[in-house]
Amino acid sequence: MEEELARAWIAAVTAAVRTEADRLTELDTAIGDGDHGVNLRRGFDAAAAAVDSLAPGSAGDVLGKTGTTLLSKVGGASGPLYGTLFRALGKTLRAGGSLAEGLQAALDGVRQLGKAAPGDKTMVDALTPAVAAYAAAAGEGEADAARAAADAAAQGARATVPMQARKGRASYLGERSIGHQDPGATSTALILAALADVTARGPAR
């Protein structure tokens, strides 16, 4: 991944989170603390500012800085989880790994931190199929792989609606969590959709 694309991705995520913050908060109000959209908007606004002031370097530097900023600026469980995701991506890319390897490292990090598995009604339900789809389509080019990941994440997020939550605050609701789309899976799909969009059009130069 080129540095310009990484910068474009974070800018696109920030714009998407601003647009969808109220929806994310509405989803979280139904089964969580009701602050997911607000927290992510604050976090990505800070991340975008941090990236804008970051000296030229590499895509790994950009994504690592994003992760570190999210860790410090986003409250609740979202900060550590999304911070871990982007820091793992950045670390892998800085070490010379591919984006597919970075996404797998991100998934591994999120699962280890949150102790969540597919079917628990969390962001893992969107991230797991996205990582698999990206890896499967990686040979077709970055744009196709990113679109495959975004589509899989969106489908994974929708698939959380009939699930009963087994992790996080939503798990306290038991069967009452059924019928609601998980906000973390939804924001994960949003992040991957932004990646697909910027990869398809290429970074602004």
C-alpha positions in Angstrom: 0.0 0.0 0.0 1.3 3.4 -0.9 1.4 6.2 1.7 -0.9 8.4 -0.4 -3.5 5.6 -0.4 -3.2 5.2 3.4 -3.7 8.9 3.9 -6.7 8.9 1.5 -8.2 5.9 3.4 -8.1 7.6 6.8 -9.6 10.8 5.3 -12.4 8.8 3.7 -13.1 6.9 6.9 -13.2 10.1 8.8 -15.7 11.6 6.4 -17.8 8.4 6.5 -17.9 8.3 10.3 -18.9 11.9 10.4 -21.8 11.1 8.0 -22.9 7.9 9.8 -22.2 8.9 13.4 -25.9 9.4 14.3 -26.8 6.0 12.8 -24.0 4.3 14.6 -25.1 5.9 17.9 -28.7 4.9 17.2 -27.6 1.3 16.7 -25.5 1.4 19.9 -28.4 3.0 21.8 -30.5 -0.1 21.2 -28.0 -2.6 22.6 -25.0 -0.7 24.0 -23.9 2.5 25.7 -25.3 4.7 23.0 -21.9 6.4 22.3 -20.3 4.5 19.5 -20.9 7.1 16.8 -19.8 10.0 19.0 -16.7 8.2 20.2 -15.6 7.1 16.7 -16.2 10.6 15.3 -14.1 12.1 18.0 -11.4 9.5 17.4 -11.2 9.7 13.7 -11.3 13.5 13.7 -8.2 13.3 16.0 -6.6 10.7 13.8 -7.2 12.7 10.6 -5.5 15.7 12.3 -2.6 13.6 13.5 -2.1 12.1 10.0 -2.3 15.6 8.4 0.6 16.7 10.6 2.6 13.5 10.2 5.8 13.9 8.2 6.1 12.0 4.9 7.0 8.4 5.6 5.1 5.2 4.7 1.6 3.7 4.7 2.7 1.8 7.8 3.5 5.1 9.6 0.1 6.5 8.7 -1.9 3.5 9.9 0.2 3.1 13.0 -0.3 6.8 13.9 -4.0 6.3 13.3 -4.1 3.4 15.7 -2.1 5.1 18.4 -4.4 8.2 18.2 -7.6 6.1 18.4 -6.2 4.3 21.5 -5.8 7.6 23.2 -8.9 9.5 22.0 -11.7 6.9 21.8 -13.5 5.8 25.0 -15.0 2.5 25.9 -14.1 -0.7 24.1 -13.9 0.9 20.7 -10.6 2.7 21.3 -8.5 -0.3 22.2 -10.2 -2.5 19.5 -9.8 0.0 16.6 -6.5 1.2 17.9 -5.3 -2.4 17.9 -6.6 -2.9 14.3 -4.8 0.0 12.8 -1.6 -0.5 14.8 -1.4 -4.1 13.7 -1.9 -3.0 10.1 0.8 -0.4 10.4 3.3 -2.7 12.1 2.8 -5.4 9.4 3.3 -2.9 6.6 6.3 -1.3 8.2 7.8 -4.8 8.4 7.3 -5.3 4.7 4.2 -7.3 4.9 1.2 -7.1 2.5 -2.1 -5.6 3.2 -3.6 -9.1 3.3 -1.1 -10.0 6.0 -1.9 -6.8 7.8 -5.6 -7.4 7.8 -5.0 -10.9 9.2 -2.8 -9.4 11.9 -5.5 -6.9 12.7 -8.1 -9.6 13.0 -5.8 -11.7 15.2 -5.2 -8.7 17.4 -8.8 -7.7 17.8 -9.8 -11.3 18.6 -7.1 -11.7 21.2 -8.0 -8.4 22.8 -11.8 -8.8 22.8 -11.9 -12.6 23.2 -14.6 -12.6 20.6 -15.3 -15.2 17.9 -17.6 -15.2 14.8 -21.2 -15.5 16.0 -20.7 -13.4 19.1 -22.3 -10.4 17.5 -19.3 -8.1 17.4 -17.0 -6.4 14.9 -15.4 -9.8 14.4 -18.5 -10.9 12.5 -17.7 -8.2 9.8 -13.9 -8.4 10.0 -13.5 -12.1 9.7 -15.3 -12.6 6.4 -13.7 -9.4 5.1 -10.1 -10.6 5.8 -10.9 -14.0 4.1 -12.4 -12.3 1.1 -9.5 -9.9 0.7 -7.0 -12.8 0.8 -9.0 -14.8 -1.7 -9.2 -12.0 -4.1 -5.7 -10.5 -3.6 -4.4 -12.0 -6.8 -7.0 -10.1 -8.8 -5.5 -6.7 -7.7 -5.9 -4.3 -4.8 -9.2 -2.7 -6.0 -11.0 -6.0 -6.5 -9.7 -7.4 -3.2 -10.7 -4.3 -1.3 -14.2 -4.4 -2.9 -14.6 -8.1 -2.0 -13.6 -7.3 1.6 -16.0 -4.4 1.8 -18.9 -6.5 0.4 -18.1 -9.4 2.8 -17.9 -7.0 5.8 -21.3 -5.5 4.9 -22.9 -8.9 4.6 -21.2 -9.9 7.9 -22.7 -6.8 9.6 -26.2 -7.5 8.3 -25.8 -11.1 9.5 -25.5 -9.9 13.1 -29.2 -8.9 13.2 -30.6 -12.3 14.2 -27.7 -13.1 16.5 -27.8 -13.0 20.3 -24.9 -11.1 21.7 -22.3 -13.0 23.7 -19.8 -10.3 24.3 -19.8 -6.7 25.5 -22.6 -4.7 27.0 -25.1 -6.1 24.5 -24.6 -9.6 26.0 -26.3 -8.3 29.2 -29.6 -8.0 27.2 -29.7 -11.7 26.4 -32.4 -12.5 23.9 -33.4 -8.8 23.7 -30.2 -8.2 21.7 -31.7 -10.2 18.8 -33.1 -8.2 16.0 -30.5 -5.4 16.2 -27.5 -4.9 13.9 -24.2 -4.7 15.8 -22.7 -1.2 15.8 -19.1 -2.4 15.9 -19.7 -4.7 12.9 -21.4 -1.8 11.1 -18.5 0.6 11.7 -16.1 -2.1 10.6 -18.0 -2.4 7.3 -17.9 1.4 7.0 -14.1 1.4 7.4 -13.7 -1.3 4.7 -16.1 0.4 2.4 -13.9 3.5 2.6 -10.9 1.4 1.7 -12.7 0.0 -1.3 -13.7 3.4 -2.5 -10.3 5.0 -2.3 -8.6 2.0 -3.8 -10.9 2.0 -6.7 -10.3 5.7 -7.6 -6.7 5.8 -6.5 -5.3 8.4 -4.0 -5.5 12.1 -4.7 -2.2 13.4 -5.9 
